[in-house]
């Protein structure tokens, strides 16, 4: 069986290192700059894991300024074969109730300012241009394990869903939110893109679960409740506790599986997407 190491990128509501045993902090640098924070190495049920806070442990980095390339590069360079991520999100559909989770399987990109590739022709980048396929952005094998783990711990969740990523840091206008709702997107956030794209380029098994905190701004009902920081924080703490339960259940399930073929195929697909001379 292939050796595995699991990177965990904790979004809003999941940046507490207490889930790790034998914790050790490592400050690292990459050809793309510094990651958002230290890499916290440790174990979960005997499985090697690394926790990285996407926005920094004090939540000081806004979504557009997260160094996504450095974060993904640092985790992969540290030996991670898998990356699991959490993300707070707004619900764009009535049936996705705040407090429920969505195991993501597709995305729509509405960002405008972010570098989405390691292969950009700069001196810090690998040689060549990468045209990575995005038909299935998330690792399906890892997604299925998140589904199994969510069922095991009794979390209310949806087995699939499309996340629409906006630039942020502002929330959507009502007109924007209504448009995204009519497009059929399920949830909305500010961080999945370019994170999932960069993970795909690195040939790592990446999966993400979105934690609904609100109904964004699309609903026109008598409640008068629209997304704001207070509304998000009210449900964030409970979602964070459920996210920990999900990870604690999912990681041992990942460790039970032989990932040799999946890892080989994922890396081969990434390597085969590069047009250029360097394919090492």
C-alpha positions as CSV (number, residue, x, y, z in Angstrom):
1,X,0.0,0.0,0.0
2,X,1.1,3.5,-0.7
3,X,2.1,5.6,2.2
4,X,-0.3,8.5,2.8
5,X,-0.1,11.8,4.5
6,X,-3.1,14.1,4.7
7,X,-3.0,17.9,4.5
8,X,-5.9,19.7,6.1
9,X,-6.6,23.2,5.0
10,X,-8.8,24.7,7.7
11,X,-11.1,27.5,6.6
12,X,-13.2,29.7,8.7
13,X,-14.5,27.6,11.6
14,X,-11.8,24.9,11.4
15,X,-8.4,26.3,12.3
16,X,-7.9,24.8,15.7
17,X,-4.8,22.5,16.0
18,X,-6.3,20.5,18.9
19,X,-7.4,17.8,16.6
20,X,-3.8,16.8,16.1
21,X,-1.7,14.7,18.5
22,X,2.1,15.0,18.7
23,X,2.0,18.5,17.2
24,X,5.1,20.2,15.8
25,X,5.1,23.5,14.1
26,X,7.2,24.0,11.0
27,X,7.8,27.4,9.3
28,X,8.5,26.9,5.6
29,X,9.0,28.9,2.5
30,X,8.3,28.0,-1.1
31,X,9.3,29.3,-4.6
32,X,5.9,31.0,-4.5
33,X,6.4,32.8,-1.2
34,X,5.3,31.9,2.3
35,X,2.1,29.9,3.1
36,X,-0.7,31.5,5.1
37,X,0.7,30.2,8.4
38,X,3.0,27.5,9.9
39,X,2.5,23.9,8.9
40,X,1.4,22.0,12.0
41,X,2.5,18.4,11.8
42,X,0.9,15.7,13.9
43,X,-1.2,12.6,13.9
44,X,-4.9,11.8,13.8
45,X,-5.6,8.2,14.9
46,X,-2.1,7.3,14.0
47,X,-2.3,8.9,10.5
48,X,0.3,11.5,9.6
49,X,-1.4,14.9,9.0
50,X,-0.5,18.5,8.4
51,X,-2.9,21.3,9.4
52,X,-2.7,24.7,7.7
53,X,-5.0,27.6,8.4
54,X,-6.1,29.1,5.1
55,X,-6.6,32.7,6.4
56,X,-3.9,32.5,9.1
57,X,-4.7,31.5,12.7
58,X,-5.8,35.0,13.6
59,X,-7.9,35.2,10.4
60,X,-5.8,38.2,9.0
61,X,-5.6,37.2,5.4
62,X,-8.6,38.1,3.2
63,X,-9.6,35.6,0.4
64,X,-8.0,37.4,-2.5
65,X,-4.7,37.7,-0.6
66,X,-4.4,34.0,0.4
67,X,-1.2,32.6,-1.2
68,X,-2.9,29.6,-2.6
69,X,0.1,28.5,-4.6
70,X,2.4,28.6,-1.6
71,X,-0.2,26.7,0.5
72,X,-0.6,23.8,-2.0
73,X,3.1,23.7,-2.8
74,X,4.1,23.5,0.8
75,X,1.7,20.7,1.6
76,X,2.7,18.6,-1.4
77,X,6.4,19.3,-0.8
78,X,5.9,18.0,2.7
79,X,4.7,14.7,1.4
80,X,0.9,15.1,1.4
81,X,-0.9,12.7,-0.9
82,X,-4.3,14.0,0.1
83,X,-5.7,17.4,0.9
84,X,-9.0,17.8,2.8
85,X,-10.5,21.2,3.1
86,X,-13.3,22.9,4.8
87,X,-15.0,26.1,3.7
88,X,-17.8,28.3,5.1
89,X,-20.4,29.1,2.5
90,X,-23.8,30.6,1.8
91,X,-26.6,28.5,0.6
92,X,-28.0,29.3,-2.8
93,X,-30.8,26.7,-2.7
94,X,-33.8,26.4,-0.3
95,X,-33.1,22.7,0.4
96,X,-29.5,23.4,1.7
97,X,-30.3,24.6,5.2
98,X,-27.7,26.5,7.3
99,X,-25.9,24.0,9.4
100,X,-25.9,21.4,6.7
101,X,-22.7,20.3,4.9
102,X,-22.2,19.8,1.1
103,X,-19.6,17.4,-0.3
104,X,-18.5,19.4,-3.3
105,X,-18.1,17.9,-6.7
106,X,-18.2,21.0,-9.1
107,X,-17.4,24.7,-9.1
108,X,-18.2,27.9,-11.0
109,X,-15.4,30.5,-11.0
110,X,-16.3,34.1,-10.5
111,X,-13.0,35.3,-9.2
112,X,-11.1,38.0,-11.1
113,X,-7.6,38.6,-9.5
114,X,-6.1,35.2,-8.7
115,X,-3.2,33.2,-10.2
116,X,-4.7,29.8,-11.0
117,X,-1.6,27.9,-12.2
118,X,1.9,27.0,-11.1
119,X,3.0,27.1,-14.8
120,X,2.8,30.8,-15.5
121,X,6.2,31.3,-17.2
122,X,7.8,33.1,-14.3
123,X,11.2,32.1,-12.9
124,X,9.7,30.5,-9.9
125,X,7.4,28.3,-12.0
126,X,8.1,24.9,-13.6
127,X,8.8,24.9,-17.3
128,X,5.9,24.6,-19.7
129,X,2.2,25.4,-19.6
130,X,-0.3,23.2,-17.9
131,X,-3.8,22.8,-19.4
132,X,-5.2,20.7,-16.6
133,X,-8.6,19.1,-17.2
134,X,-11.4,20.2,-14.9
135,X,-14.2,17.9,-15.9
136,X,-14.1,16.4,-12.4
137,X,-12.3,18.9,-10.2
138,X,-12.4,16.9,-6.9
139,X,-11.0,13.5,-6.2
140,X,-14.0,11.1,-6.4
141,X,-12.5,8.4,-4.3
142,X,-11.8,10.9,-1.5
143,X,-15.2,12.4,-1.9
144,X,-16.8,9.0,-1.4
145,X,-14.9,8.6,1.9
146,X,-16.2,12.0,3.1
147,X,-19.7,10.8,2.3
148,X,-19.2,7.6,4.2
149,X,-17.7,9.5,7.1
150,X,-20.6,12.0,7.2
151,X,-23.1,9.1,7.3
152,X,-21.1,7.5,10.1
153,X,-21.2,10.5,12.4
154,X,-24.8,11.5,11.6
155,X,-24.1,14.9,10.0
156,X,-26.9,16.4,7.8
157,X,-25.3,16.7,4.4
158,X,-25.7,16.7,0.7
159,X,-23.7,14.2,-1.3
160,X,-22.8,16.6,-4.1
161,X,-23.0,20.2,-4.9
162,X,-21.6,23.0,-7.1
163,X,-19.8,25.8,-5.3
164,X,-19.6,29.3,-6.9
165,X,-16.5,31.1,-5.8
166,X,-16.6,34.9,-5.8
167,X,-13.7,37.3,-5.3
168,X,-14.8,38.8,-2.0
169,X,-14.2,40.0,0.6
170,X,-17.7,41.6,0.3
171,X,-20.8,39.5,0.1
172,X,-23.0,39.4,-3.0
173,X,-25.6,41.9,-3.9
174,X,-29.1,40.6,-4.0
175,X,-29.1,40.8,-7.8
176,X,-25.9,38.8,-8.0
177,X,-27.1,36.3,-5.5
178,X,-30.4,35.8,-7.3
179,X,-28.5,35.3,-10.5
180,X,-26.3,32.6,-9.0
181,X,-29.4,30.9,-7.5
182,X,-31.0,30.8,-11.0
183,X,-27.8,29.4,-12.5
184,X,-28.3,26.4,-10.3
185,X,-25.2,26.8,-8.1
186,X,-25.7,25.2,-4.7
187,X,-23.5,27.2,-2.4
188,X,-21.3,30.3,-2.6
189,X,-17.9,31.0,-1.1
190,X,-14.6,32.9,-1.6
191,X,-11.8,30.3,-1.5
192,X,-12.4,27.1,-3.5
193,X,-10.9,28.6,-6.6
194,X,-8.0,28.5,-7.3
195,X,-7.2,26.0,-4.5
196,X,-8.8,23.1,-6.2
197,X,-7.2,23.9,-9.5
198,X,-3.7,24.1,-8.1
199,X,-4.2,20.8,-6.2
200,X,-5.2,19.2,-9.5
201,X,-2.0,20.5,-11.2
202,X,0.0,19.0,-8.4
203,X,-1.6,15.6,-8.8
204,X,-2.9,15.4,-5.2
205,X,-6.1,13.8,-4.1
206,X,-8.2,16.9,-3.1
207,X,-11.7,16.9,-1.6
208,X,-13.7,19.6,0.2
209,X,-16.8,20.0,2.3
210,X,-18.7,23.2,2.4
211,X,-20.5,24.2,5.6
212,X,-23.6,26.3,5.1
213,X,-23.9,29.3,7.4
214,X,-26.7,31.4,5.8
215,X,-28.9,31.9,2.7
216,X,-26.7,34.6,1.1
217,X,-28.9,37.4,-0.3
218,X,-31.1,35.8,-2.9
219,X,-34.2,35.0,-0.8
220,X,-37.1,37.5,-0.7
221,X,-39.1,36.4,2.3
222,X,-40.7,37.8,5.4
223,X,-37.7,36.9,7.6
224,X,-35.7,39.9,6.3
225,X,-32.5,37.9,7.1
226,X,-29.6,38.3,4.7
227,X,-26.0,37.3,5.0
228,X,-23.9,39.4,7.4
229,X,-21.0,38.7,9.7
230,X,-23.3,38.3,12.8
231,X,-25.4,35.7,11.0
232,X,-22.4,33.8,9.9
233,X,-20.8,33.7,13.3
234,X,-24.0,32.5,15.0
235,X,-23.7,29.1,13.2
236,X,-19.9,28.9,12.7
237,X,-19.0,27.4,16.0
238,X,-21.5,24.5,15.7
239,X,-20.3,23.9,12.1
240,X,-16.7,23.8,13.3
241,X,-17.4,21.1,15.9
242,X,-19.2,19.0,13.2
243,X,-16.3,19.5,10.8
244,X,-13.9,18.0,13.4
245,X,-16.2,15.0,13.8
246,X,-16.2,14.5,10.1
247,X,-12.4,14.7,9.8
248,X,-11.9,12.4,12.7
249,X,-14.1,9.8,11.0
250,X,-12.8,10.3,7.5
251,X,-9.1,10.1,8.1
252,X,-9.0,6.5,9.4
253,X,-11.2,5.5,6.5
254,X,-8.7,7.0,4.1
255,X,-5.9,5.1,5.9
256,X,-7.7,1.8,5.3
257,X,-7.7,2.1,1.6
258,X,-4.9,1.2,-0.8
259,X,-4.4,4.4,-2.8
260,X,-1.5,3.2,-5.0
261,X,-3.5,3.2,-8.2
262,X,-5.4,6.4,-7.5
263,X,-2.3,8.3,-6.6
264,X,-0.5,7.0,-9.7
265,X,-3.3,7.9,-12.0
266,X,-3.8,11.3,-10.4
267,X,-0.2,12.2,-10.8
268,X,0.0,10.9,-14.4
269,X,-3.0,13.0,-15.4
270,X,-1.4,16.1,-14.0
271,X,1.9,15.4,-15.7
272,X,0.2,14.6,-19.0
273,X,-1.4,18.1,-18.9
274,X,1.9,19.9,-19.2
275,X,2.9,21.3,-22.6
276,X,6.6,21.9,-22.5
277,X,10.0,20.2,-22.0
278,X,10.0,19.5,-18.3
279,X,8.0,16.5,-17.2
280,X,9.7,15.2,-14.1
